[in-house]
């Protein structure tokens, strides 16, 4: 018979005596924690799979392809009670499908997953039907506080929508898979996620993994390694006409950055909040951090979408992040003769920067000192005991108290550094902007590929659509 014994360690108890990740006593212990236990059983025990794929020459990143979509059932257990049960898989009725998601993260031993429910539900139990949705994700970064800190920053800085999340344990096909973040996916949902006019609005991403998507289009301001891909409309559903219209609209907006009238078509506060949050977090993932751009309807200004992907946050202490200097739109906005963006950045930091830091410290301490925090530390110990792959080899990972004090020290020091260098925002020192792309007569076809000017077909040139006849 298997026996469970506990060893007191500080203010919490750690479980050490389970002999395998399939131990039923381990399952019972996880099911009685104050962290939710997500239990997934795929049909016939089939594991989701994918294949690694390399980028074309000159492109960035390493991705995955051929990710299988596996039917499954799922339940969520909290403190011994089953609080959600999807039922067995029946297409469009019950259950869900599970597939490996991500780009480079999908290639790791510990996989992130996309969950597609067949019937809408709120997996975070907020007691309001408006939060029900079919699209959810399990992020593999549950073994650190970096993702919760990232979302808390987004929420406190005032982003229009921040994905709701919960730290959970995952038990899949009879074995313990470790700590994850159960999170809302970036999707259109007018009640509770990104609200746009589905006929005239869109969501695109400045994406270094464009080469692994079905369709994309280039920018004439971002780095050539970035192209815009579609989050909404879905690439499978978008018509050629809609693709052309969105591409032309984005290019027309970029012209406004070049001529200094960008504040007419860009929501400066939205872009500034995103950059302030990313700067405070010291996120070193300069061009892979999911830069979503949202157009709500035909007459609205472009705004930044939610902050996402915090794997490289809490690292850069003593410089502006890479996106401050290059690759996306921010260096163009900071360098512009128009002061609107710089003024928005300074105002948002001066009004909210220290307040955000103080609230982050309160939230970190509250979680670390809570019963959930005790069970979180126990789960970290279990991951180590069973050799479940670490999320990342990053300076912010470790036991809960280490992560707590590392994060608090980092955020305090980072705020001090930003305060000491705000004059660089006003003076835009050290930024080398390059607007030359807008002065070149570069023709692009409807798939976003550069083409010779005499190639027959529909072209885009400096944000305008033109027809080149044979």
Secondary structure, 3 states (H helix, E strand, C coil): CCCCCEEEECCEEEECCCCCCCCHHHHHHHHCCCCEEEEEEEHHHCCCCCEEEECCCCCCCEEEECCCCEEEEEEEEECCEEEEECCCCECCCECEEEEECCCCHHHCCCCCEEEEEEEEECCCCCCCHHHCEEEEEEECHHHCCHHHHHHHHHHHHCCCCCCCEEEEEEEECCEEEEEEEEEECCCECCCCCECCCCCCCEEEEEECCHHHCCCCEECCCCCCCCEEEEEECCCCCCCHHHHHHHHHHHHHHHHHHHHCCHHHCECHHHHHHHHHHHHHHCCCCCCCCCEEEEECCCCCCEEECCCCCCCCCCCCCCCCCHHHHCCCCHHHHHHCCCCHHHHHHHHHHHHHHHHHHHHHHHHHHHHHCCHHHHHHHHHHHHHHHCCCCCCCCCCCCCCHHHHHHHHHHHHHHHHHHHHHCHHHHHHCCCCCCCCHHHHCCCEECCCCCEECCCCCEEEEECCEEEEECC
